[in-house]
Amino acid sequence: MIKCWKERGEAVELMSQVERMQSLFPRCPLCNSAKGYEFSTFYPHVACKSCKSEWALHEHEMELKATSEFGLETDLNKKHSFDFWRNLEAKGEPKQPVTGSTRALGQTLSSFQRKIEKLKSEKADLQAEIEKLRKIGEDQIRVKKEETRSLEEEVAKLKKELESLKELTASLE
């Protein structure tokens, strides 16, 4: 708590942003860590001690100012209600469930299964793209080999012509 004095000399305790965040969100809305918060480099923003996501608190809402995880780049610098952050499941990235919560575990499992299916699909797409590029590369190598062979034949012909011209020049002298 921070002490602040009013005009009449009365001491009033004000809650710091870190304390306010801790009381509003005992666990980080993104990573679900209970490690707590600290002031970020950009005071008065508050940062999670675990995932380092940074928050700006307002009267009835807060905004995510920075994060390196969770795919929430589109939510940066947008004010959302506290309830929004309490109910957040970060776009397919599940928060870690509170121990003993079977409903949360079920949601986490289904979220991970969706993520796995998405990754499998992306893997298949990438493998198809790799095969396509491999074929293109093989075709280009074949074409370059043919061009090289053709140039080597032309060089051999030119060398023969040069030899013939040298012999002709030598016989004329």
Secondary structure by P-SEA (a helix, b strand, c coil): cbbbbcccbbbbbbbcaaaaaaaaccccccccccccccccccccbbbcccccbbbbbccccccccccccccccccccccccaaaaaaccccccccccccccaaaaaaaaaaaaaaaaaaaaaaaaaaaaaaaaaaaaaaaaaaaaaaaaaaaaaaaaaaaaaaaaaaaaaaac
